Structure formats: C-alpha cells, structure tokens
Amino acid sequence: MRSFVRSSRIPLGLGFARLKTSNGFDEDRASTAVLELRDKFRELTAEAGRCDLVIAYLPGRVPSMGSAMEMYSAHLGGATVVSITKMRENLSVLSTSDVIVPDLRRFDSWLAGGPNIRRQFN
C-alpha cells in the first residue's frame, strides 16, 4: 500500500480531507483518488486470502484495522495465521489466529519448533 501511495500521482490528501469534513460517504460522489486507494486496499486484502501463511506483527496494544482485515481474509482463505502480539484477549486476533506468540523471541522459538512446523509448510 505504501508503494502504491508513493508512486501514485493522484491527490490522495485532498480526497481524504474532503471525507473528514463531509457528513458521510457516497461512492457516486467520491473522488477518483479515494476510489483508487480503496480498490488497492481491497486488492491487497484479498491477496492475503490467497496465501498459505500470514504473519501479523502487532507490537502495540491497538491492532491496525488493515492488519485485522488481512488476517480475516487469510483465515477465510484457509491460511495459517500467526500473530506476534500480546493481545491474546483481542477478539479479532483470537478469532483469526492459529498461533499467537507474545514477541519476536517466542516467534523465533516457534519457527525452530521442529518437525511439526516444517511438515506443515513443506
């Protein structure tokens, strides 16, 4: 998404500034910039649903809505979702993750977990 925004020649800031001051969102009246960014977001989120493994790194205490949507798409697509986070009590994380580890050190341990891990992804 960052790459798309950086390479985009469309005035994204102006389109989103208008959204902030509007009373709602009407697709028929939305700027081309907002619609193109929305389409790219949908495309990238759907891509997660075609993966075999998705690793979500969520170091803070508030999950990214974009990450949550990617995790959900991956879950629906049958991918193994591994979350690196302390938010085990977060319903979005809990509902979409197959494995939750609290930090990168534990993630490394999980990766080194032996034949069960290797068999799953070979």
N, CA, C and O of each residue as an XYZ file, in Angstrom:
488
protein
N       0.828     -1.178      0.000
C       0.000      0.000      0.000
C       0.879      1.252      0.000
O       0.610      2.206     -0.729
N       1.940      1.242      0.828
C       2.834      2.403      0.868
C       3.444      2.671     -0.501
O       3.543      3.818     -0.937
N       3.850      1.598     -1.172
C       4.430      1.736     -2.504
C       3.422      2.335     -3.477
O       3.768      3.195     -4.286
N       2.187      1.885     -3.397
C       1.138      2.411     -4.267
C       0.921      3.899     -4.009
O       0.817      4.692     -4.945
N       0.853      4.265     -2.744
C       0.622      5.678     -2.397
C       1.791      6.538     -2.860
O       1.588      7.621     -3.409
N       3.031      6.053     -2.637
C       4.217      6.820     -3.050
C       4.267      7.012     -4.560
O       4.621      8.088     -5.042
N       3.911      5.966     -5.305
C       4.009      6.049     -6.764
C       2.788      6.702     -7.408
O       2.796      7.012     -8.599
N       1.757      6.904     -6.625
C       0.518      7.459     -7.160
C       0.675      8.933     -7.497
O       1.322      9.692     -6.775
N       0.082      9.308     -8.583
C       0.102     10.716     -8.994
C      -1.238     11.394     -8.664
O      -1.488     12.529     -9.068
N      -2.073     10.689     -7.938
C      -3.390     11.233     -7.632
C      -3.356     11.958     -6.289
O      -2.616     11.553     -5.392
N      -4.134     13.007     -6.138
C      -4.105     13.819     -4.905
C      -4.865     13.160     -3.742
O      -5.997     13.533     -3.435
N      -4.227     12.183     -3.111
C      -4.890     11.438     -2.035
C      -5.264     12.329     -0.862
O      -6.361     12.212     -0.317
N      -4.358     13.217     -0.469
C      -4.616     14.079      0.685
C      -5.876     14.902      0.527
O      -6.658     15.035      1.469
N      -6.076     15.449     -0.641
C      -7.258     16.273     -0.896
C      -8.538     15.430     -0.800
O      -9.531     15.866     -0.217
N      -8.507     14.231     -1.371
C      -9.683     13.361     -1.314
C     -10.058     12.990      0.110
O     -11.238     12.961      0.459
N      -9.045     12.704      0.939
C      -9.335     12.328      2.317
C      -9.694     13.536      3.169
O     -10.460     13.410      4.125
N      -9.160     14.685      2.845
C      -9.544     15.907      3.563
C     -11.035     16.173      3.367
O     -11.723     16.584      4.301
N     -11.523     15.943      2.175
C     -12.959     16.128      1.916
C     -13.807     15.142      2.717
O     -14.889     15.487      3.190
N     -13.312     13.918      2.866
C     -14.058     12.924      3.645
C     -14.185     13.351      5.110
O     -15.228     13.151      5.733
N     -13.130     13.932      5.645
C     -13.152     14.349      7.053
C     -14.216     15.401      7.325
O     -14.791     15.443      8.413
N     -14.475     16.241      6.348
C     -15.421     17.338      6.565
C     -16.825     17.034      6.032
O     -17.731     17.859      6.147
N     -16.994     15.852      5.454
C     -18.312     15.514      4.907
C     -19.180     14.856      5.972
O     -18.693     14.464      7.032
N     -20.454     14.743      5.682
C     -21.399     14.099      6.604
C     -21.514     12.604      6.366
O     -22.233     11.913      7.088
N     -20.829     12.113      5.383
C     -20.902     10.690      5.082
C     -20.076     10.364      3.857
O     -19.245     11.162      3.423
N     -20.306      9.206      3.311
C     -19.584      8.767      2.120
C     -20.599      8.313      1.094
O     -21.475      7.500      1.390
N     -20.481      8.835     -0.100
C     -21.336      8.445     -1.216
C     -20.402      8.063     -2.352
O     -19.699      8.912     -2.900
N     -20.396      6.802     -2.697
C     -19.483      6.302     -3.719
C     -19.606      7.078     -5.033
O     -18.605      7.321     -5.707
N     -20.806      7.457     -5.388
C     -21.014      8.177     -6.645
C     -20.396      9.579     -6.638
O     -20.148     10.155     -7.697
N     -20.149     10.120     -5.454
C     -19.596     11.475     -5.367
C     -18.153     11.488     -4.862
O     -17.565     12.556     -4.693
N     -17.585     10.314     -4.623
C     -16.222     10.228     -4.095
C     -15.201     10.571     -5.173
O     -15.435     10.369     -6.364
N     -14.080     11.087     -4.730
C     -13.018     11.437     -5.674
C     -12.386     10.182     -6.255
O     -12.422      9.110     -5.651
N     -11.817     10.336     -7.421
C     -11.104      9.232     -8.069
C      -9.978      8.732     -7.175
O      -9.736      7.527     -7.100
N      -9.289      9.641     -6.499
C      -8.180      9.273     -5.622
C      -8.640      8.334     -4.514
O      -8.003      7.312     -4.258
N      -9.728      8.674     -3.867
C     -10.243      7.834     -2.772
C     -10.688      6.486     -3.309
O     -10.408      5.460     -2.690
N     -11.365      6.461     -4.431
C     -11.836      5.195     -5.000
C     -10.673      4.305     -5.432
O     -10.724      3.089     -5.246
N      -9.627      4.899     -6.007
C      -8.465      4.111     -6.414
C      -7.734      3.546     -5.204
O      -7.296      2.396     -5.230
N      -7.600      4.329     -4.159
C      -6.952      3.844     -2.948
C      -7.784      2.734     -2.306
O      -7.232      1.739     -1.836
N      -9.085      2.898     -2.286
C      -9.974      1.863     -1.739
C      -9.858      0.568     -2.540
O      -9.820     -0.519     -1.964
N      -9.802      0.683     -3.867
C      -9.666     -0.512     -4.710
C      -8.346     -1.230     -4.448
O      -8.307     -2.459     -4.398
N      -7.273     -0.472     -4.282
C      -5.962     -1.071     -3.999
C      -5.974     -1.759     -2.638
O      -5.421     -2.848     -2.487
N      -6.599     -1.132     -1.654
C      -6.709     -1.746     -0.326
C      -7.471     -3.062     -0.410
O      -7.056     -4.056      0.186
N      -8.567     -3.078     -1.135
C      -9.350     -4.306     -1.305
C      -8.537     -5.375     -2.020
O      -8.598     -6.552     -1.661
N      -7.784     -4.970     -3.022
C      -6.949     -5.916     -3.768
C      -5.897     -6.553     -2.858
O      -5.711     -7.770     -2.865
N      -5.221     -5.726     -2.084
C      -4.175     -6.241     -1.204
C      -4.750     -7.089     -0.070
O      -4.137     -8.077      0.334
N      -5.892     -6.723      0.432
C      -6.540     -7.517      1.473
C      -6.944     -8.881      0.924
O      -6.784     -9.895      1.602
N      -7.463     -8.911     -0.290
C      -7.834    -10.187     -0.924
C      -6.600    -11.053     -1.161
O      -6.681    -12.279     -1.094
N      -5.468    -10.426     -1.435
C      -4.226    -11.176     -1.659
C      -3.870    -12.029     -0.436
O      -3.383    -13.150     -0.580
N      -4.110    -11.502      0.748
C      -3.838    -12.265      1.969
C      -4.654    -13.553      2.010
O      -4.221    -14.546      2.596
N      -5.817    -13.540      1.398
C      -6.664    -14.726      1.354
C      -6.149    -15.811      0.431
O      -6.649    -16.936      0.455
N      -5.151    -15.487     -0.384
C      -4.571    -16.465     -1.300
C      -3.222    -16.993     -0.800
O      -2.539    -17.733     -1.508
N      -2.848    -16.614      0.405
C      -1.567    -17.043      0.973
C      -1.719    -18.371      1.718
O      -2.824    -18.773      2.084
N      -0.586    -19.039      1.932
C      -0.565    -20.242      2.764
C      -0.279    -19.900      4.214
O      -0.735    -20.586      5.129
N       0.479    -18.833      4.415
C       0.883    -18.411      5.749
C       0.875    -16.894      5.803
O       1.411    -16.232      4.915
N       0.266    -16.343      6.847
C       0.286    -14.897      7.078
C       0.813    -14.675      8.486
O       0.332    -15.269      9.451
N       1.813    -13.806      8.580
C       2.384    -13.460      9.871
C       2.015    -12.006     10.146
O       2.381    -11.105      9.392
N       1.291    -11.797     11.227
C       0.848    -10.452     11.601
C       1.671     -9.995     12.799
O       1.601    -10.584     13.878
N       2.445     -8.950     12.596
C       3.242     -8.375     13.679
C       2.484     -7.187     14.238
O       2.368     -6.149     13.587
N       1.966     -7.343     15.451
C       1.121     -6.335     16.104
C       1.731     -5.981     17.456
O       1.246     -6.439     18.491
N       2.794     -5.166     17.457
C       3.515     -4.916     18.707
C       2.805     -3.991     19.685
O       3.134     -4.005     20.872
N       1.864     -3.202     19.246
C       1.189     -2.261     20.142
C       0.017     -2.908     20.859
O      -0.146     -4.128     20.844
N      -0.785     -2.082     21.479
C      -1.959     -2.578     22.189
C      -3.245     -2.318     21.417
O      -4.322     -2.703     21.873
N      -3.153     -1.672     20.256
C      -4.323     -1.410     19.429
C      -4.023     -1.971     18.038
O      -3.110     -1.489     17.368
N      -4.771     -2.973     17.597
C      -4.474     -3.572     16.295
C      -4.845     -2.630     15.147
O      -5.786     -1.842     15.245
N      -4.100     -2.732     14.085
C      -4.389     -1.994     12.869
C      -5.625     -2.597     12.216
O      -5.739     -3.819     12.113
N      -6.544     -1.755     11.778
C      -7.730     -2.278     11.088
C      -7.328     -2.959      9.786
O      -7.936     -3.956      9.397
N      -6.305     -2.429      9.104
C      -5.835     -3.058      7.882
C      -5.291     -4.452      8.152
O      -5.585     -5.393      7.415
N      -4.496     -4.582      9.211
C      -3.965     -5.901      9.575
C      -5.094     -6.852      9.947
O      -5.070     -8.023      9.569
N      -6.070     -6.361     10.677
C      -7.207     -7.210     11.057
C      -7.941     -7.719      9.820
O      -8.336     -8.884      9.768
N      -8.123     -6.859      8.832
C      -8.817     -7.287      7.613
C      -7.987     -8.303      6.836
O      -8.536     -9.259      6.289
N      -6.668     -8.107      6.783
C      -5.807     -9.072      6.111
C      -5.833    -10.410      6.836
O      -5.878    -11.463      6.200
N      -5.807    -10.373      8.152
C      -5.857    -11.613      8.928
C      -7.165    -12.347      8.685
O      -7.171    -13.571      8.557
N      -8.265    -11.625      8.618
C      -9.566    -12.238      8.375
C      -9.623    -12.845      6.980
O     -10.123    -13.956      6.804
N      -9.118    -12.130      5.999
C      -9.093    -12.638      4.633
C      -8.254    -13.914      4.562
O      -8.647    -14.889      3.921
N      -7.098    -13.900      5.223
C      -6.233    -15.081      5.244
C      -6.929    -16.247      5.924
O      -6.882    -17.377      5.438
N      -7.570    -15.972      7.040
C      -8.301    -17.015      7.768
C      -9.391    -17.632      6.887
O      -9.519    -18.854      6.815
N     -10.165    -16.790      6.224
C     -11.228    -17.301      5.348
C     -10.660    -18.101      4.185
O     -11.290    -19.044      3.706
N      -9.459    -17.717      3.728
C      -8.837    -18.415      2.618
C      -8.137    -19.705      3.016
O      -7.629    -20.424      2.155
N      -8.104    -20.006      4.306
C      -7.503    -21.254      4.770
C      -6.033    -21.164      5.123
O      -5.393    -22.187      5.365
N      -5.483    -19.955      5.156
C      -4.073    -19.786      5.511
C      -3.869    -20.021      7.002
O      -4.793    -19.864      7.799
N      -2.663    -20.395      7.362
C      -2.268    -20.401      8.763
C      -1.916    -18.968      9.119
O      -1.102    -18.341      8.441
N      -2.523    -18.445     10.179
C      -2.276    -17.072     10.605
C      -1.530    -17.116     11.934
O      -2.021    -17.650     12.929
N      -0.334    -16.543     11.922
C       0.486    -16.458     13.120
C       0.532    -14.993     13.530
O       0.931    -14.137     12.740
N       0.129    -14.707     14.746
C       0.145    -13.332     15.253
C       1.237    -13.187     16.305
O       1.365    -14.002     17.219
N       2.014    -12.131     16.148
C       3.044    -11.800     17.125
C       2.512    -10.593     17.882
O       2.586     -9.459     17.410
N       1.976    -10.863     19.067
C       1.302     -9.813     19.829
C       1.049    -10.267     21.255
O       1.009    -11.462     21.547
N       0.883     -9.309     22.119
C       0.463     -9.605     23.489
C      -1.059     -9.526     23.624
O      -1.591     -9.735     24.715
N      -1.760     -9.230     22.537
C      -3.219     -9.032     22.579
C      -3.989    -10.341     22.405
O      -4.847    -10.442     21.527
N      -3.693    -11.333     23.226
C      -4.408    -12.616     23.128
C      -5.886    -12.471     23.465
O      -6.701    -13.290     23.040
N      -6.236    -11.442     24.222
C      -7.630    -11.250     24.624
C      -8.431    -10.467     23.584
O      -9.640    -10.298     23.741
N      -7.778     -9.988     22.526
C      -8.472     -9.247     21.479
C      -9.242    -10.237     20.605
O      -8.654    -11.170     20.057
N     -10.540    -10.039     20.475
C     -11.388    -10.995     19.764
C     -11.000    -11.142     18.296
O     -11.062    -12.249     17.760
N     -10.604    -10.063     17.634
C     -10.172    -10.154     16.237
C      -8.926    -11.021     16.104
O      -8.846    -11.878     15.223
N      -7.969    -10.795     16.974
C      -6.732    -11.578     16.943
C      -7.033    -13.037     17.274
O      -6.582    -13.942     16.572
N      -7.780    -13.260     18.322
C      -8.102    -14.612     18.764
C      -8.911    -15.386     17.718
O      -8.718    -16.590     17.546
N      -9.800    -14.705     17.034
C     -10.695    -15.375     16.078
C     -10.021    -15.714     14.756
O     -10.474    -16.616     14.052
N      -8.959    -15.017     14.409
C      -8.344    -15.243     13.101
C      -6.998    -15.939     13.176
O      -6.475    -16.365     12.146
N      -6.421    -16.068     14.365
C      -5.070    -16.624     14.516
C      -5.104    -18.115     14.814
O      -5.945    -18.605     15.567
N      -4.164    -18.815     14.200
C      -3.946    -20.223     14.539
C      -2.883    -20.347     15.620
O      -2.903    -21.279     16.425
N      -1.963    -19.405     15.628
C      -0.880    -19.365     16.602
C      -0.723    -17.916     17.042
O      -0.730    -17.005     16.214
N      -0.582    -17.704     18.355
C      -0.307    -16.365     18.890
C       0.914    -16.485     19.792
O       0.926    -17.258     20.750
N       1.938    -15.705     19.465
C       3.129    -15.647     20.311
C       3.304    -14.202     20.762
O       2.962    -13.280     20.020
N       3.833    -13.990     21.970
C       3.843    -12.630     22.519
C       4.925    -11.692     21.977
O       4.792    -10.473     22.088
N       5.995    -12.246     21.392
C       7.092    -11.377     20.956
C       7.936    -12.092     19.908
O       7.719    -13.266     19.610
N       8.904    -11.362     19.355
C       9.738    -11.924     18.289
C      10.617    -13.072     18.777
O      10.891    -14.003     18.020
N      11.055    -13.018     20.012
C      11.869    -14.108     20.564
C      11.071    -15.407     20.575
O      11.587    -16.458     20.194
N       9.818    -15.339     21.010
C       8.971    -16.538     21.022
C       8.610    -16.979     19.606
O       8.438    -18.170     19.347
N       8.496    -16.017     18.693
C       8.245    -16.355     17.294
C       9.418    -17.160     16.734
O       9.216    -18.153     16.036
N      10.649    -16.726     17.043
C      11.827    -17.485     16.612
C      11.781    -18.904     17.168
O      12.096    -19.860     16.458
N      11.392    -19.047     18.428
C      11.279    -20.374     19.035
C      10.216    -21.203     18.325
O      10.407    -22.394     18.083
N       9.110    -20.573     17.999
C       8.044    -21.277     17.281
C       8.552    -21.753     15.918
O       8.294    -22.887     15.514
N       9.277    -20.877     15.215
C       9.818    -21.255     13.903
C      10.781    -22.429     14.002
O      10.834    -23.277     13.112
N      11.538    -22.471     15.087
C      12.513    -23.539     15.283
C      11.867    -24.784     15.887
O      12.555    -25.719     16.296
N      10.550    -24.781     15.936
C       9.792    -25.808     16.646
C       9.868    -27.219     16.148
O       9.143    -28.075     16.656
N      10.690    -27.506     15.200
C      10.906    -28.894     14.839
C      10.032    -29.403     13.715
O       9.503    -28.628     12.918
N       9.889    -30.706     13.660
C       9.263    -31.356     12.503
C       7.804    -30.975     12.277
O       7.358    -30.955     11.130
N       7.059    -30.678     13.313
C       5.655    -30.317     13.104
C       5.520    -29.042     12.292
O       4.659    -28.948     11.417
N       6.355    -28.071     12.572
C       6.327    -26.815     11.824
C       6.789    -27.057     10.393
O       6.127    -26.639      9.443
N       7.921    -27.730     10.239
C       8.461    -27.967      8.902
C       7.506    -28.797      8.053
O       7.350    -28.517      6.865
N       6.867    -29.804      8.627
C       5.931    -30.647      7.883
C       4.744    -29.833      7.399
O       4.247    -30.048      6.293
N       4.296    -28.913      8.212
C       3.132    -28.101      7.859
C       3.399    -27.209      6.655
O       2.486    -26.944      5.873
N       4.649    -26.737      6.490
C       4.924    -25.767      5.433
C       5.843    -26.295      4.335
O       6.337    -25.504      3.531
N       6.085    -27.574      4.275
C       6.892    -28.149      3.175
C       6.014    -28.615      2.062
O       6.510    -29.124      1.057
